[in-house]
Amino acid sequence: MELKGKNVLVVGAGKTGTVLAGFLIERGARVTLNDRKPHPGDFRPPHPAVETVWGGHPKDLFLSADLIFPSPGIPADLPVLEAARKQGIPVLGELELAAPFIDFPLIAITGTNGKTTTTTLVGEILKKAGFPTFVGGNIGRPLLKACMSPKDYRWGVIEVSSFQLATAPSFHPRIAAILNMEADHLDWHPTLEDYYRAKWSITRNMEPEDILVLYAPLVERRPGKIRAQIRTFTQEDNSSHSAWIANGTLCWRLGDDVLKIPAAELRVDQRHLHLDMLAAGLIAAEAGVTPEVITATLRNFQGLPHRTAFVGEINGIRFINDSKATNVDAVFWALKSLSKPIIWLAGGLWKGGDLSALDPLVKEKVKAVIAFGDSAGRFTRAFQSITPAQKVETMEEAVIAAYRLARAGDTVLLSPACASFDQFESYKERGQVFTAIVTSLKPKGDEIPYVSTE
């Protein structure tokens, strides 16, 4: 991609946008960094030559660009982006920019849920095997970082979102994985079909020597012919697949042998994490890792923060932080993996999805729903005919209400089914606030159940 002398607009001044701007400047482009937010005051451009425009998206700024690179999360149907496309101005993403500068094979992992866990786990396995490995992408470390500080990597393992795939028409991973595919990000994609199309586009440029690791139920949903070799995994006891779960044992078919790990020997007991492990094991084996290293790494894996993570227990009441659950499917797996009775804390910035898919689990397991934030009313309306449902404003109020209602043996689960941006900077901050509130709770019997952390 020729960049020298080009007038390039980068949209979004977050971590990825800032890295993009610096990379483009170093390759001779004239770069403007644009963000709809007001100037934050403490912002430092990645290079003195980067111009910045704050407080909106001026149409003439977009129409005068030779290339536009929106950061992940910038809506695809932003009117000024649509206007630029109509004028033939390429609108591309970080993957499209970075890939031509990468000289090592890429493992790209996508799906509605489980991307970060699987990406992290594959990275750990490859590093444990002694392979120099770049781990990043949508997980928080832009792929461009590997171009800006080149090392002799053997593999790159990257989490890729539907946003990134939608703006990377020539992206070509050596190994790709689609972990699952349910409704999500309908606040960004115009339609559900558009979201699915973006996910499947990870296979667009794959060749017969490449490997696609695919959740088995997706095989029948694939859009046309896929040239890559397909390896399937399933939660069912079905050895016709490449990986499966039989009688509580995780199984992988590796050549003529079957690798087996009893689930009881793992440090995580959630079914959805076992599925992530199946995918990670297949990917690692295709990347050349021995069964011994795969087994040792999986046995020691303890999961990631903010993903059905145990926070603590007070008066026999367990508190679980699943702040990373930003869609309905993630909540489904959280509810399915926990024992009843559950007091479910939900809410935030709605991204779309079908809440009625949770009705059977809510009816079976949920003692009460306590909803907070921008979409609180949506949750109380959806579930008040099934179980007691209460609407509050803030996370603090939700935790206090749950604690007052809970009894020994109950689980208080934060699993929002929403983005965090109505009240928090990220799902991480939301999970951290939840954890701080829980650790400040006083044992029942005290007059004041909660001591503010402020």
N, C-alpha and C positions, 0 to 999 in steps of 0.2 A: 504494500500500500504506500503510495507516494504521499508524503506529508510535508515536505519542505516547501515553504512559501504559501501553504494552504491557510485559508481563514477558517479556523476550527472553533466551534462553539461546544463547550462542555456544560451540560445542564445538571445542576445539583452539586453543592459544595461540601458534601460529606466526605467520608474517607475515600471511597472509590473515585469520586469526581476530582478530588484534589490530586490523587495519584495519576489519574488520566491526564490532567492538565500539565503536571510536571513531565510526564513521559512525552507528551506531544511537543512541548517546548524544546526538549532536548533533541528532538528530531527535526527541528527547523520550522515547525508550524507557528502561525500567529494565533494565540489562544485567548479566548474570552471565557471566563467562568461565570455562569449565571445561576442565581438562586432566587426563588420567590420570597424567601424570608428577608427581613431587614438585616443590614450588616451587623454581625454579632459583636463587633468591637474588638475582640481578641483574635480575629481570624488572621492567619498569616499565609499568604499565597505561597505555593510551592516554588515559585521563581519570580524574581522582580518583573519579568516581562509579561507575566500573566495579568491581563486586565480583568476586572470584576464588575459585574452589574448585579445589584441587589434589589429586592423589593418587588419583583414581578418578572414577567416574561415578555419583554417588548417584541412585537411582531417583526419589526424591521431588523432586529438583531438576528432573528432566526432566518429570515429570508435573504440576508446578506452573507450567510455562511456558505462555505464550500462543503463542509462536513459537519454533522452534528452527532455528538456522543452523549446521550442521556444516561445518567447514573441509574443503577437498578432501583426500581420503585417509582421512577417518574412515569406517570400514566401514559400508556401507548397512544391513547386518544386525546392527549393534550392538544387543544385546537391549533396552537402555533406549530406543533410537530406535524399535524395533519396538513397545514398550509405549506410547510417546507417540503413534505413528500410530494404534494401536488405540483410543486415547481421542480421536481426532480432532484432535490437535495438529499443525498444519502443520510439516513438516520441509522446509526450503527451502535453496537455496544462494546464493552470492554473485551469480551471474548473474541470478537471479530478483529479488534485491534491487536490483541496480544498474541493470538495463535501463530501468525506468520513469523514472529520473533522467537518462538519456542523451538528448541532443538532436541527436546526429549519427549517421549510418548506420554500422552495424557490419559488418565482415568477420570471420567466425568460421571458424577452421580446426581441423579435428579429423582423427583417423586414428590407427592404431596406432603408426606411425613417421613421422618427417619433419615433425611439427607445428611444432617450435621453429625448424627451419631455414626452413621455408616462411613462417612468421609473420614472422620476422626479415627475410627477403628481401623479402616484400611491403612491410613497413614501410620498408625502405631505398629501394625503387623509388618509393613514393608520396612520400617525403620528397625524393628526388632530383628528382621532378617538381614540387616546390614546394608540395605539399599538406600543410597542418598535420595531423599524424597522431599519434594515441595508439596506442602499441604495448604490449601487455601481456597480461593474462589469466593462464593457467596458466604462462606463460613467466617469471613471477616478479613482475610488477607488477599487483596486483589492479585490475580494472576500476573498482572503487569509487574509486580514486585520481583518475580522471577526473571523478568527481562532486564530490570534496572540494576539488579545485583546478581549477575549470572554466576551460577555454580555448576559443577559437573553432576547434575541430577540424573538419576537413572529413571525415575518416574515422577510425574506430577499427579497428585490426587486432588481434584477440585469438586466442590459442591457447586452445582449450577441450577439456577432458578429458572422458572418460565420466563421471567423478564429478560434474563441474559440470553436464553436460547432464542427468543423472539427477535433479537437484534444481532444474531450471529449466523448469517446465511451460509457461510463457508466453513463453519467450525467442524472439526473432524477428530474425535477422540479415538484412541486405539482400543480402549475398553470403555464401555458405557454401561450404566445401570439405571433402570427405571424401577423404583422400589414399590410404587403404588400410584394410583391416580384417582383422586376424588375431587369433588367441587372445592375450589379455593380461589382466592385472589380475583373474585368477580368484581372487586372495586377497581381493578387494574385492567383486566381483559374485558373486551366488549361483550363476549359471550362465553359460555362454558366450552363450546366447541373450539373457540379460539385458544382457550387455556390448554385443552387437550392437544390441539395441533402444535402448540409451542413445545409441550413436553415430548411429543413424538419426534419433533424435528431434530432431536439429539442423534437420531439414526440416519438423518438425511444423506450425509456424506460418507457413511461407513462402508467399508469394502469387505469382500469375502474373508479376508484374513483377520478382520477385527472381531471382537467379542461383545455381544450384548447380553448382560445379565438382566433377566426380566421376571417380575412377579408373575407366576403362572396364570392367574385369572386374566391378565392383560393380553395373553397370546391371541385370544379370539377378538380382541378389540383393536389389533394393530391395523393401521391404515395402509393396506397394500403390501407389496413385497418389501422385506428387509434383507439387504445383502449380507449383513453380518451374521456370524454364527451365533445362535441363541442358546443360552444356558438358563434354565428356569428353576425357580425355587418356590416352595409352597409350604403352608402350615399344615397341610394334610399328610397323612401316612400314605405316600404314593411314590414309590421308588422309580417310577418312570421319569421323574424329574431329576435335575442335577443336584438338588438339595431339598431335604424334606425333614419332617419331624415325626418320628415313630415311637410310640409308647414312652413319651417323655425324653427322647434322645434326639439330638440334632445330628443329621446325617448329610454327608457330602459324597457324591460319586466323583472320585479323582482318578481318572483312567480306569484301570481294572480293579481298583481298591475302593472301599467305602470308609471314610473317616467318620468316627462316631464320638460324640461328647454328650454324656447324660446331662440334662438340664439341671439336675440337682448339684452338679459340680461347678456350676456357673455362679457368679456373684450377683447376677441380676435375674429376677424371676418373672419379669413381665413378658407376655407372649409376643408383643410387638417388637421388643428388643431382641428376642430370639430370631425373629424374621430378619432384622437388620444384620444379625450375626451370620445367618445363612448366606445373605448376599455378600457380606464382607469376606467370608471364607472363600466363596466362589471367585470373587474378584482377585483376592490375594493369590489363590492357586494359579489363576490364569496369568498373573504377573510373575510367576516363577518362585513363589514362596513354598517351602516344604511343609508337609502336614504337621510336623513337630512344632514349628514356629507358630503356625496358625492356632494349633491347640493351646499352646502355652499362653498366647496373647489373649485369646478369647476367655480362657479360664480366669484370667486376672482382671478382666475389664469390669469396671464398677459403674458404668453409665456416665452421663454428663449432667452438669448442674441444670436445674430448671426443667428436668424431664422426669416426671413421676419420682422426684427425689424426696427422700424422707428428711423432714426438717426436725422433728422432735415429737415427744409424747408428754402430755400433761394430764394428770388424773385419768390415765388410761385412754386418752383421746389422741389419735395419731394425726399429724399434720403433714400433708404431701404437697410439694411445690411442683406443679406442672405448667409453669408460666409459658413454656415454649409451645403449648398446645394452642395455636392461633387459628384453628379451623375445626369444623365439626368432626371430621374423621379422626383427628388426634384425640379429641375428647372421647370418642367411641372406644378407642383402645385403652385410654386411661380408666374409664369406668369398667370396661371388661376385665381389666387386669387386677382390680382391687376388690376386696371383700366388702359386703354390705355390713351395716348401714353407712351410707356416705352422705355428708353434707357438702353439696357442690357449690363452689364459688365460681361464677361465670360473669362475663361482660367485658366491655371495652369497645373498640372501634370495629364495627361489623364489616366482614369481608365477603359475605355471601355464603350460601350453603343451605342445606335442608335440615333444620333442627328436628323435624319429625322422625328422622332416622335414629334419633336417640331415645324415642319414646319407650321402646321395650326395656332398655337398660335403666332408664330413669324410673320406670314403674317397678322394676325388680329390685333396684339397689339404692335409690336415692331417697333419703329421709326428708330432705328439704333442698330447695334451690335458693340461694341468696345471690342476687344479681346486682352488679354495681356498674357505674360508668355510663358511657354514651348510649349503649344498647340495652340497658337494664330492663326497660319495658318490654323489649322483644322476648326476653327469656321468661319473664313472669307470665306474659300472655301465652307463650308456647307451652308452659308446663303446669300452670296453676290448676288445671283440671286433673292432673295426674298425681301431683304431690304438692305439699305446701311450698309456695314460692313468694319470696319477699324481695322488695326493691329497696336498695339503699344508694347513697351517692358515691362513697369512697371505699377503697380497699380496707381502711381501718374499720369503718362501720361494718363491712362485710365479715371481717375476721371476728370482731367482738360479738356480732349477732350469732355467728356460727358457734362460737365458744359457749355462749350462754345456752344455746339449744342443745349442744352435744352432751352425750353421756359416755361413760367408760365403754370402750368397744367400738365407738364411732370413729370414722375417718373424715377429717375436714380436708377436702381436695380443692386446691386452686387449679382449675383447668379452664381457661377463659373462653375458648372457641372464638377469640377475637384478637385483632391487633391491639397493641398497647398504647397507640399514639394519642388517644384522647386524654390520658392522664400521666403517661410515662414516656420517657425517651426511647425505651426499648423493652422487649420481653425480659431482658436481664434485669433492668432496673425494677420492673414490676415484681419479679421473683425475689429480688433482694429486699424490697420493701415488705413483701409478705413474710419473708424469713425474719426480718427485724421485728415486725409486729408480733409474730408467734413467740419469739424468744423473750419478748417483754411481757407476755401474759403471766399472770399470777395464778397459783393453784386455786382451784375453786374452794370457796369458803371464806376467802378474803373479800372484804367489802368492795374493793376496786379490782375488777378482773383484768384491767389493762393499764399499763404505764406507758405513756407516749414516749417515742424515741426522739422526739424533737427537742 
